[in-house]
Amino acid sequence: MSNYRLERLLGAGGMGSVHLARDLSLDRPVAIKFIAPEKAGDAAARRRLVREARAAAALEHPNICGVLEVIDEPGGRACIVMQYVEGQTLAELLREGPLEVRLALSLAADLASALAAAHRRGIIHRDLKPQNVIVTPERRAKLLDFGLARHADLRAVPDGTTTTNLTAPGAIAGTPPYMSPEQARQLPVDARSDLFALGAVLFECLTGVRAFTGSTTLDELSQVLHHEPPPVSALRAGLTTQHDELCRRLLAKHPDDRFQSAEEVLGALRVLLPESAHAHPAVGDGAPWSGATTRGAARLSDSALAMAGFRPFRARRAALVAVAMLTLPIAAAAFAGFPSWWRTPAPRSPAIVIGVLPFGHETGNADDELLAAGLPAALGSRLESLPMLRVLPLAQTREAVREGADPAAVARSLGAAFVVDGALARSNGVVEVRPGLVGPDGRRRTLGPYVAAGNPLDLHRRIAEGIAAALGAEGVAGTSGEAAASPTRDADAFMYYSQARLFLERTDVPGNADHAISLFRRAIERDRQFALAHAGLAEAYWQQFRETRNPEWTGRALAANLDALRIDPNQAEVRLSLGVMYSGQGRHDDAVAEANKVLELQPENDDAHRLLSDIHIARSEWDAAAEAAQRAIALRPSYWRNHNQLAQTYYRAGRLEDAERAYRRLIELQPDSARGYQGLGTVLQAAGRNDEALEKYEEAISIRPSAFTLSNVGTLYFWRGNYEKAAEVYEKAVALNPNTPSFHGNLGDAYARLGLAARAAEAYRRAAGQAEKLLAVNENDAAQLAALARYRAKLGERTAAGAAIARALAARPADRQVLYTAAIVHALAGDRRAACDVLGRALENGASTEEIRRADELRPLKGCAAYERVMGDRRNTQEE
């Protein structure tokens, strides 16, 4: 000990004391931990101290307090010389209350990173608690005190002793409020026990209270074993269901229900913690911080949940309160129905696009129905592994088939080189499957029949290999080899999965999503590594969110998404899934990074370019958005969705002529699809060509009625002063889609014109409520913030309206629609000066003069230069 000079006591506990000292040879501060005097003669206690030193010394990690030397002098006091770390213990920090959310998540990521490094060395800490965490002045966490650490699987430590003998019989190793249930029961523990302790620490950091409390040790242990802590969001405002789900998974009573590794926890934290808020912690041994330590992915695409860019148009006469909105369903990738996540490593060279369509089944046998339901996902999973193939997500093929087109037309619509279809039939009690390979020109190659006997997984393999051989015969290079293995080896798990898929195909039937969730869970119980089942569960959760707008479902969908990512990480679809989630959360920089990673893996992936286009739209970067959409078109020129993306971009930018051309091209590609006619009608209506717009709406309705089309037809009636008919049509739109804010807002406008003030106010309240549900998913969605401001203004809630529109403008200060809505909100509040100013900015950024002319709310701006310029142009046009 002659090399060290003790300076002061830092702390003491039952096993010993810690002193600040000076290393005289190197002139540096160190911390020295001494064994307690009364235990100095206890051989087991000395061995424990030495074991702690060796366990920590084996770990070189920026989030672990380093051990410099161990001193065990015969007849003297044993001690450890450690790195001295300035800062407070986490326990001291928590005495001031809960931590700022980002700091709590950042510290949790540091601790997870430290645990990952320890667990890779086979070391389990067993006593993670706030007292054993130092928070540095730079707000980084350092884990210390490996006094209870043990090697996994009861392996011997280097001195030949076994860690299980170092705790006295009947003694409880650890600190009760942070123990895992298995540790509290003195059962064997593994790395997942430390993750439970991390969950207890994170819970306390987020809420300021312990997850498990009691007046005695036995009370605390009972809480650990039997008590379920409340959701953290119930204890602190501002926390979300995603924080609830993270803590719930960490604090699951059974280890199998927790995250299965510290790397998985890092993945979950990566999703919740923006990259800018926390530097990438080193996790050692090359483990990725991104959290994509997983297999199989889900993409969110092509839904109208987040209806950005609704363009309000106004009646020509009377009151100040009514605004009917013209709606266009935006295919926003951030809020689309999940496609299937059945992906294996993606090809890196230009690929042949193929789609697998639903298989028919008219045998009347329930088992055959299940077999048919599972075939598309199983075949897609196997075919994706073949070189030169890119298999489209099931969501795209299902949607195309719902349009009612024949397989060749579906292939053309999808921009696919081939589609696979087929049907099941029974002959003499034997089930036969007859798949077909169909090209966009109508040529068909019929395969099989394949007899469905024995294990269905073997049937999937045989059909996939037959399709691969047929593609090889069609000249698709590299497809004649063997297809990938089944996504699960458990036939029962696949049966449950197939049945769940069957329910998920018909989510329009009440209760089907609930049945799908139950069956996906049963499949996962049979095979926890079944990525398809985790993906399907996420899709079912997301469907529940689409139907209910309850943000709780987004947290569950995220957790299932992370499970799928854990199983299969290294592929383009996983990155695309992350990008879409980030975009949905408003984390656009992270979303762009993930989209670019997708394109590194799959340069021909048009989905990634559409995602980039959506991100640029969210930033009001219209030229960049159009360029990304055009790149998608170049990759798949005949795919309608790419042209739809370009048309919507031009519409949002106010380039109505370009939008019209793009929609007309979409109609050429899909003349039997309602969406092109509806979109074109919206553009024509925005341009004031109302008779032409009505013709297009009628064509769309004749193909397939849509709530968006009905809403716009209602607006035409509204403009013509037929408010009773407008209300009738708006009511139909609400009945078809009760979760879209603008439909309720339009209905409120019509009721207001009819003098039904109470019913109008109720419709505006519902519109505001739906907007707030969407904002719970992405709090910075400028379009929804502006919509919320408008509805609050119509309800006379000026303060709330002002706060919402200020947030919208902060998020998108150059967006013409946000600026236009701000002018409406300020005018309704009687702030003429602010309304005039923002209206001028709206015009500078391309706001529609037709909207401004029709907006009765803006009539108080008469005399305002911007308003008079628009109305003067109108008068000049009329005179001409």
N, C-alpha and C positions, 0 to 999 in steps of 0.2 A: 504493500500500500504506500510505499515511500514516494511513488511517482505522482500521488494525488494529494491535494489539500482540500479538506472539507470546508465549505463556506456557510451553508445554511440548510436547514431541514425544508424539504419541499412537500413532504406528505408522509403519512404512516397508516398502516393497516394491520390486520391480524397476522399476516405472514412476515411483516417487516417494515422497513422505512426506506424512504428515498431522499437522498441529499444532493444538493448542488455542490459540485466540486470543480477544482481546477486541475487539468492535466498539465503537470509541470514540465514534462518533456516536450510537449507540443504546444503549450500555452493556449489551451482551449477549454471552454466549459464542457463539462460532462455531467451526467446524472448517474449516481451510484445507488444501487438497490442492495440493502443489507438484509440478511435473514434476521428475524427477531431474536433477541438474546435468549429468550426462554426456549427457542427451538434450535439453538445453535448445536446442541448435542443430539438432535433428532436426525438420524441418518436419512430417513425418508424425506424430511423437509429439505435437507441439503441436496439430496438427489433431485428433488423437485425444482429447486432453484437452478441447478446445473442444467436440468432438462429444459427449463424455460430459456436459458441462455443459448443453448444449442439449437433449440427450435427457432428462435428469433434470428440467430446468427446465420442460419441457413437461408434466410429470406432477405434478399436485397431488392427493396421496392420503395419507391418514393412515398408511399402511404403507410409504411411500417417503420416504427422506431428502431434504428439499427443498434446492434450489440457490438461493442468494441472489444470487450475482454471479459473473461470470467475468472474469478479468483476464489480458490477453495483451498485455503491453507490449513494443514492439519493442526488441530487445536486452536485455530483462529476462526474468525467470522467469515462465512462465505458471502460473496457479493458479486453483482454484475455491474460492469461499467457500460453505460449506454450513451447513445447520442443524446445531447441535451436539446430539447425542442422548446422554443419559446411559444407562449400562447396560454390559452385557458383550456381546462378540460371541458368537454361537451356538457358534462353535468353542471359545471359552473355557468356556462352560457345559457343553459335551459332554465336556470333560476330566474332569469329575466323574462321568461315566457317563451312561446313558440317562436321558431326561427322564420325568417322570410322564406317563402316557399322555394325559390330557386336555390337559396343557400342550403336548405334541408335536402333537396334532391342532389345537389352537387356533393355535399358531404357523404350522402348515401352512396353515390357513385364512387367516391374515393374509397370508402370502406369495402364496397363490393369488389373493387379492383384489388385491394389488399387481400381480401379473402380468396379471390381467384388465384392469386400467386401462392398463398399458403396451401390451398387445397390441391394445387397441382403438385406440390411437394409432399402430399399426403398428410398435411398438418391441419388439424381441426382446432380452432381457438378455444371454444367451449365457455368463454366468459366475456363475450362482446357486450359492453354496456357503456353508457355515457362517461363513466368514471375512467374507462380505459381508452378514451379517445381524446387526443389533444387537437384543438383547433388553432392553427397557426395564425399570425397576423395577416397572412395572405389568404385566409379563409380556406385552407386545405386541411384535410383530416389526416392524422397520424395514429395508427393503431398500435397499442403497446400492451404489455403484460400478457405474455404467453405462459403464465404460471400454470394454467390448467390445460395447456395445449397437449394434444395427444396425436399420435400417428394413427391414421386410419387403418382399419382391418387388423387392429391389435398387433401391428408390427413392432419389433423391438427397436428401441432407440439406440444410438451408437454405442452407449456404454454397456449394452447387453441387458439392461433392466427392461421391464415391461411396464408400460404406463398404467395398466389397470391395477397395479399393486400399490400405487402411490397415494391413493385416497383411502382413508380408513373405512372399514366395513360399516355400512349404514349411513355414512356421511354423504351429503349432497354436494356434488361438485358444481360450482357455478353460482349465479345470483338469481334467486327465484323469479323476479318479475321479467327477466330476459331469457329464462330457460325455455327450451323447446319441451313439448309434452313428453317426448321420449327420454329427454335428459332428466326431467322431473321424476319420471318413473324408474330411473336408473337402468334404462334399457340401452343396448348398444346404439351409438350415435354415428352419424356420418356428416358430410359437409352440409347437408340440408338443415342440420340443427343450427349451425351458425347463421343460416339464412333466416330462420325464425327469429333469432336474436336481432339480426339486422332489421327485420320488420318491426320488432318492438321498439328499437331505437328510432327508426324513421317515424313511426306512429307518434312517438313523444315529441320529435322535432317538429312535426307538422301541427300538432294540436296543443302542445304544452302540458299534456297529462299523460300518465302512463297507460298503456293498454291493459295492464293487469295490476290491480292494487288490492291491498288487504292490510288489516291491522296486525296480523301475525304472518310468520313464514308459511304456516299451513294454509292460511287464507289465500296468500299469493299463489301458492302451488295449485290450490283448488281452482283459482281463476284461470291459470294457465291451462289446466286440464279440461275445464268445462265451460268457461265463459267465452262468448264470441264478442269481441270489442265492437262498438258501433262504427258505422262508416265515418271516416275522418271528415267527410264533407258535412256530416251532421253536427260536427263539433266546431267547425271553423268555416266562415263564409269565404268564398273564393276558391275553395277546393272543389274538384270535379269528381265525376264517377271514375275517371281514369286513375286518380289518386286513390279512390276507394278500392278499385280492383287491384292495384299494385300492393297495397297493404293487406288486402284480403288474401292474396295468393301467398305472400310471405308468411302470414300468420295462420295458415291452414293447419289444422290439428294433425293431420296425417302427412308424413313427408312426401308421399306420392302426389299429393294435391298442391304442393308448393312448386315454385320454380325448382328446376332440377340441378342448377349450377349457378355459381356467382356470375358467370358470363351471361346467362339468361337474364339475370337481374339487371346487368349493365345494359342489355338490349332494351329492356322495358324502360329504364331510366333515360336511355338515349331518345326514345320516342317522346317522353314527357319533358325532357330538358333540352331546350334549344342549344345548338352547338355553340352559339355565341356566348352562352351563359356559363360554359364550363369547358375548360381546355380538355383535350383528350387525355385521360389518365392512362398511365402505362399499366397494362395488365400482365405483362411478362410473357415470355415464350411466344411472342408474336400473336397473341390473342387479339382479335379485332375489338376496338371500342365501339364500333358502329352498332353492335347489338344484333347484327344479322348473323347469329350463330345458329342458323335454323334452315329447314328444308321445306319446299313447297310454298307458294305465295299466293296472296289474293290481290287482285286489282279491283279498285273501285272505279267504275266507269259508266258513263251514259245513263245518268238519271236526272230527274228534274227536281231534286230535293232542294238544292240551293238555287233559287230562281233569280240569279243576278241579272240586272239589266232590264227590268220591266219598264216599259215606256208609257207613262201616263198621258192620256189624251182627255180633253175637257169638253163638256157640253157648251153650246154657244150662248146660253142664256142663264140669267138668274143667279141663284144664291152662291155664297162664298164657300160653302162647305163641301161640294160634291166634286170628286175627281174619279172618272172611270179609267181603269188601267188597261192598256193593250199589252198582252202577254205573249212572250215567245219562249217555248221550253228550251232552255240552254242545256246542252249536253255537257254538264260540268263534271269532269273526271273526279273531282273531290267528293261528290255525293252520289255516286252511281251505285246501282245494285252490284254486289260482288259477283264477278265471274268466278268460275271454278279455279282452284289454285293447284291444279294437277300439272306441275311443271318439273321436268328434269333438265339437266344442263342444256342451255340454249345454243344453237349453232352460231358460229361467228361469221360465216360467209353468207352472201345473199341466199335466202331460203325460198322454197316453194311453199306457198300458203295453202293450207288444207283445213277444212272444217268438218266436224263430226256432228251430224244432225241427230235429233231424237229418233229412236227406233220404234216402229209400230208394234202393236200387240193386240190381236183380236181373238185370242184363244179363250178368253173368259176365265182364265186361271190366275189367281192372285200371285202365285210364285212367278209365273211368266211375266207379269206386270213388273215385279221387282227386278227380274233379270233384265228386262228391256230398259228400265230406268237407270240401271247402273252401267249399261254398256257404253254410252258416249264418254263418260268420264274415264272409264277403264281403258278404252281404246285410245283416247287422247293422251293419257298418261304414258302409255307404251309407245305410241307413234312419235311423241315429242322427242324421244331419245335418238331417233334416227337422224343421221346427217342430212342436211339440205331441207329438212322439213320444219315449218313453223305451224303449229296447230293453234287455231283460233280459240279464244275462251268460249266456253259453252254459252255464256250470256249472250254473246253476239249471234251465235247460230240459233239459239232458241228464239231470240227476238226476230231474226229474219224469217224463221219458219212461221212465227205467229202472223206474219203478214199474209200468209196463205199462198205463197208462190211455190212453184214446182222446184225440185232440187237444182236444175240448171239455172233457173232464175235466182235462186238463193246463192249459188256460186258466184253469179255475176254481181249480185248485190254486195256480197262480202268481199269481192275482189279476190276470190280464191281460185287456185288452179284446179282444184277438185274438192268435192264434198263427198262424205261417206254417209249413206243412209241405209236403211234395211228394215226388216220386219221379222217377227217371230211367228211361226206357224206350228200347229200340232198335226202329226200324221201317225195314226195307229199308236197313240199314246206317247209318241216321241216328239220332243220339241226340236225344231230346226230353225237355225238363223241363216237368213239369206241377205248378206250385205251387198251393197253396190257402190262402185266408184263412178261418180258422175262429174263431167266437165261442164264448164259454162256454155259450151256449144251443144249440150244435150246428149253427147255420146256417153253411153253407160256400159260399164264392165261389171257383170253380175258375178259374184263369188259364192263359193260354197255349194251346197248347204253344209253348215256346221252343226253337228248334233250336240245338243246341250245335255250332256250326260256327265255325272260325277261333279267334281269340283268346278264351280263357275270360273275360278281364276285360271284354270287351264283352258277353258273356252275362250276367255279374253286373249290369252297368249296366242292361241291358234288363229283367231280371227285377225289379230294385229299383224301376225306374220304373213297371212294371206294378203292383207291389204298392202303390206310392204312389198311383197312379190309383184302384185299388180302394178304398183307405182313404178317398180323397177322396169316392168315390161312397157310402161308408158314413157320410159326414157328419163325418169327422175333418178339421177345418179346417187349412189350410196344408200339406197333405201331397201335393198334386197336382203340385208342382214337380219339378225334376230332383234326383235323388239325388246324393250327394257322389261325388267321384272315387274311383278304386280306391286301396286302401292301398299298392299298388306298381304300377309301370309295367312291371315285368319279369315276363313270363309264366312263365319258368322258375323265378324265385324263388317265385312263387305256387304252382307245381306242387310244389316241395319243401315249401313250407309246408303245402299240403293233405295231402301224404303224411305229414308229421310229425303233423298233427292226427289222421290215421287211426290211427296207432300210439298216440297219446296217449289216444284214445277207449277203448283196451283195455289199460290199465296193469296189469290183472290177469294179462296174459300175460307171462311172464318175458322180459326183454330188450327189451320194447316201448319203455320209457322211454329206453333207450340209443339205440335207432333214432331216436326222435323228436328227441333232442338233436342227433344227427348231421345230420339233415335240416334242422332249424331253423338250424343253423350254416351249411349250404350255402345256404339261402335268404338269410341275412344276408350271405354272401360275394357273392351276386349283387346285393343291394340293402341297403346298410348303413343306409339310412333307412327300412327296412321295419319299422315299429313293431310290427305284428302278430307278426312273426317273433321279435323280441326278447321280446315278451310271452309267446309260446308257449315260448320257451327258458326263461324264468323259471318258467313253469308246470311244465315237464318237470324242471327242477332241484328245484323244491319237491316234486314227486312222488317224486323220489329221496330227499329228506329224509324224507318221510312213510313210505317203505318201509324206510329204513335207520336213521333217527334219527341219521345222521351229520351233525353241524353244519357240516361242510365245504360241503354242498350249500346251506345257507342263505346263505353268503357269495356263492356263485355266483348264486343266485337274486336276491340283492340287487343284484349288479352288472348282471344282465340287466334287472332292474327299473329301475335308474338309466338304462340305455340307452334303454328305452322312454320314461321320463320326459323324457330329453333331447330326444327327437324330438317329443313332444307334451305340453306342460305345462299349458296354461291351460284346464282343464276339471275337472268335479267328480270324475270317476273317478280322476284323478291324485291329487287331494287325499285321496280315500278310501283309495287304495293307501298313501299315506304314513301316514295315520292308523292303518291296520291294522298296518303294520310297526312303528310306534311302540308300539302297544298290545302287540304280540307281544314287544317288547323291554322291556316294563314302563315305558315312558316315557308315562305316562298324561296328563300335562298337555299334551304335544305332540300326543298322539292326539286329545284333546278339541278342541284348536285346529283341527286339520285337519278333524275331523267338522263343526265349526261353519262352516268355510269351504265344505264341501260343501253345507251347508244354505243358505248364502247364494246359491250358484249354482243349487241344485235344492231348493227348499223341500219338494218332494214326495218326496224320496229317503228311503224307509223304511230302506234299508241303513245310512244314517248314524245314524238313531235306534237301530237295533240295535247298531251299534258303540258308541254312547254307553251303551246299556244294559249291554253287556259290560264297559265300563270301570268303570261304577258297581258292577257285581258284583265286579270285581277289588278294588275299594276297600271292599267290604262296605257300600255305600250302597244299601240294598235299596229304599227308597221311590223314590229317584231312578231306580234301574234299572227298577222297575216302570213308572214314569211314562214313561220313554223307550220302553219296549216298547209301552205303550198308545198313544203317539203314532204308532209304526210301524203299529199295527193301524188307527188312524183313517185313515191314508193308504191302506192296502191291506187292507181288512177281511177279504177272503176268502183271503189268502195264509197258508198254513199256518205258514211260518217265523216270522212275527210272533207268532202265538199260541204257538208253541213257545218263543220267547224269553220271553214273559210267564210261561209255565208253569215254565220252568227258573228264572226269577228267584224266583218264589214258593217253589219247592222248595228253592233254596239259602238262602232266608230262613227256612225252617222253617214257612212258611205252607201247610201241606199241604192244607187244605180249598180254599184259593184255587187251588193248583196242580192239584188234581183237577178243578175246574171248567174251568180253562184247557185241560187235556188233553182233557177230554170235548168241548169246543168244537172242538179240533183234529181229533178223530175225526169229528165231524159234517162238517167240511170235507173230510177225506180218509179216508173209511171203508175204503178199500182200501190204506191205507198202514200199514206195520208200526210206524213210529216213534211214532205216537200211542198205540198199545196198549202198546208197550214203556215209554214214559214214564209212562203212567197206572199200569201195573203197578208201576213203581218207587215211585211215590208211595204206592200202597196198601200195598206191602211196608214202606215206612218207617213207615206208620201202624199196622203190626201186623195188617193185614187180609190175611193170607197166602193164604188160599184164593181170594179175589177176585183177588189179584195173579197167582196161577198161571194163572187163567183168561185174564187179559189177555196174559200171556206166551205162552200156547198160541196165542192168536189171532195174535199178532205173528209167531210162528214159522211158522204156517200160511201167512202171506203172504210172508215172507222171513226166513230164519234170520239172526240177528245175534249177533255175539260178545258184545255187551252184554246182550242178552236171555238168552243161554245162561249168562253169568256170574251173573246174578241168579237164574236157576233153580237154579244150583249152590248159591247161598247159601241158598235154601229147603231144599234137601236137607241142607246143613250145619247149619242151625238145628234140623232134625228129628233130628240125630245120625247121619244116613246119610252118613258121611264118604267111604266108598268111592264111592258114586254122585256125591257132590259133586266128588270129584277127577276122576272120569270126565268130567263136564260141563265143569269148569274146563279140563281138557286140550283139549277141543274149542274152547273160547273162545280159548285161547292159540294153537291151530293156525290159527284164522281171523284172529286179530289178535295176532301175536307181539310187537308193539311197545308195547303198553299196559301200564304198570307194574302196575296193580291186578290184572290177570288173573294175572300171575305171583305176586303177593302172595297172592291168594285160593287159588291152587293150593298155595302153601307152607303155608297154614293147614290145608288138608285133609290134606296129607302129614304135618304135625306131629301131627294128631289120630290118624292111622293108625300113628304110631310110626316113620315113615320120616324120621328126623332128617336124614340126609345129603341126601335129595332135597328136603326142606323148606328146608334152608339154601341149596341151589343155586337154588331158586325165588326165595327172598328176595334172593339176590345178583343174579339177573337183573332182578328188580323194581327194585332199587336202581340197577342199571346203566341201565335204561331211563329212570328218573326223572332221573338225572344227564345223560343225553343231552338231555332236554327242558330242563333247567336251563342247558345250554350255550347255548340260544337265548334264554332269559329267566331270568337268574340270580336274579331276585327273585320268581319265581312261588311264592307262598306255599303254594298247594295241593300243588305238587310237592315243595317243601321239607319240608312236613309229612309227606307220603308217604315221602320219603326217610328222614326221622327215624324213622318207624315201622319201616321195613324194617331200618335199622341197629340199632334197639333189639332187634328180634327176632333179629338175628345176634349180639347181645351186645356190639355196638360202642357202648358208652355215650357215649364222648367225642364220636364223630362224630354220634351221634343227638342229643346235647344241643346241639351247634353248629348242626345243621340246624333243630331246632325253635326255637332262639333266633332264627335268621334269619327263620323263618316268622312268629313272633310279632311281630318288629320290623316286618315288612312289613304284616301285617294283625292288629293287636292285638285287634280286636273281632270277628273272624270266628269264628262258633260252631264250625265244623268244625276250624279250626286249633286253637282252644282245647281242643276235645274230644280231638283227637289229642295235644296236649301233655299232657293228663292221662294218657293211655295211656302215653306215652313216660316220663313221670316215675314212674308206677307201676311200669313194667317195670324202671326203674333203682333202685327201692326208696326213692325220695324221696317218702314219703307226704305230708309237709307241703306240698311244692310241688304234688303231684298234687291234693290237696284244694283248695288255693287256686285253681288254674286250672280245676278242675271247676266250682267255684262261679261263676266268671266265664263259663264256657261256658253254664251254665244261665241266667245273667242275659241272655245274648245269644241265647237261643232254641235251645240245643242240644236234640236229641231225647232225651226221657226214655226212649223205647223202646230207643234205642241203648245208653244208659247201663245200663239194666237187663240187657241181653244181654251186656255186656262182662265176660267173666271176668277180664280184665286189671285191672279196677277193683275186684274183690272184696276185695283187701287194704285198700281204703279204708273197710271197715266201721267204723262209728263216726264217720266224717267227716260233718259236718253236711249238706253238699250231697248226699252219696251217700245218707245215711239219709233225707233228705227225698224223694228219688226212690223208694227202695225202700219207704218208708212209704206213698207214694201207690199203689204197686203192691199192697201188702198190703190197703190199704183198698178198692181196686177189686175184688180177689179176694173179700173178705168180702161186699161188696155183691152 
